Amino acid sequence: MVENIRVVNNAVYSNGLTQNCQNLNGSIEEKLDELRALMGKAEGDPLRIVGIGAGAWGSVFTALLQDGYGHLREKVLIRIWRRHGRTVDKATAEQLFEVINSREDVLRRLIRRCAYLKYVEARLGDRTLFADEILKDGFCLNMIQTPLCPLKVVTNLQEAVWDADIVINGLPSTETKEIFEEISWYWKERITVPIIISLAKGVQAELDPETRIITPTQMINRATGVPMENILYLGGPNIAAEIYNKEYANARICGAEKWRKPLANFLRQPHFIVWDNGDLVTHEIMGGLKNVYAIGAGMVAALTNESATSKSVYFAHCTSEMIFITHLLAEEPERLAGPLLADTYVTLLKGRNAWYGQQLAKGELTPEMGDSIKGKGMIQGVSAVKAFYELLNQSSLSVLHPEENKPVAPVELCPILKMLYKILISREFRVKAILQALTDETMNDPRDRIEIAQSHVFYRPSLLGQKP
């Protein structure tokens, strides 16, 4: 990694961008120095950055930082935590071996590190590899086709986080609360307050004492007591493997101005543009919402043999439901339209949630198999379906039905969300029922749903734990 930075003067990316690495290195060190100064780091005291969770996006994000800043060892230390004990099965070991031998740079690196032989033995079934072990060599178990740079891996959570200045939350939303409650025990003696950047796209519904939605940043705040000013969310229309392969991408970091602007500058790379925004919670919620409808899109694509017409019908209905829901959750929903549609678009094209829907429709997977899938990790959309359904099924949030002229829970105007809940959560219907939701003669024109949302005072700040 260090050799590549110093030897190659001009990097040519797969998207056609070029960047003079010597100039880039200079600006990289300046950006690091600016962030160190803002955080009050003294000379000789390195900035400590820790990734928590080693799924595809968490691993890639940490690897991007390692690639960009890892050579400045006296100024920054970058590491990643993942649990020990997850084994790599023989079939995956065989795939790893093929990937290694197809990439000369990876092959040479492993030979230099005296690590190649263990992959040979694993391919033959003579040795068991572990997920944390291969991560040290640059392989994420959920994304083995895309080798990363070698990473410093820590399997002891206390060791990983106790002195961290910046923590990257790469955990699924369903695990965030539990892990950060444990982390809070290791921070009881801390004097300084860390910065936390959450990558998690998922939500939970809280129905008591009042109906509201809970996001990962709010879970972290509750679990650790770290003020919301120091907790940020980063998201965007991103596919992890493509970002690591230097495809042009962008994202937003959302949160308090004190940290979001310097962090946006710190994280920005020639191929990965990071903007900043102050609206943390609604951006975070929208990141979870698109996963819901991506699962249904995968189902429709598989059930209709990739019919463009059927997929466009589904897209019209699902986007109208998302717009409807957005009006409930955001005071100025039009500002979210672009980011939400972009994130939805990329997820429908190549995201794991759409893939999951396709596998369900093909019979390769069933809802009973759970939402943690080998080689893919956690399918965040499943828990999000449950959360949004439970949230919008509350009669206290009732809206006027356009035809029946009576108050109904908002979910009654979201037939796709209702059907996804009945397929994935209550399991009242099989996957094919998603097509029934599209062909139901009583279903309103998608435009009507948008008009309902736009013609009423829909915004419910209480859903986000805010006062009207």
Beta strands, then each sheet from edge to edge (+ up, - down):
strand 1: 10-12
strand 2: 18-20
strand 3: 47-52
strand 4: 76-81
strand 5: 87-88
strand 6: 129-130
strand 7: 153-154
strand 8: 166-169
strand 9: 195-198
strand 10: 204-206
strand 11: 212-214
strand 12: 231-235
strand 13: 249-254
strand 14: 272-277
strand 15: 372-373
strand 16: 377-378
strand 17: 399-400
strand 18: 407-408
sheet 1: 1+ 2-
sheet 2: 7+ 4+ 3+ 8+ 9+ 12+ 13- 14-
sheet 3: 5+ 6-
sheet 4: 10+ 11-
sheet 5: 15+ 16-
sheet 6: 17+ 18-
end
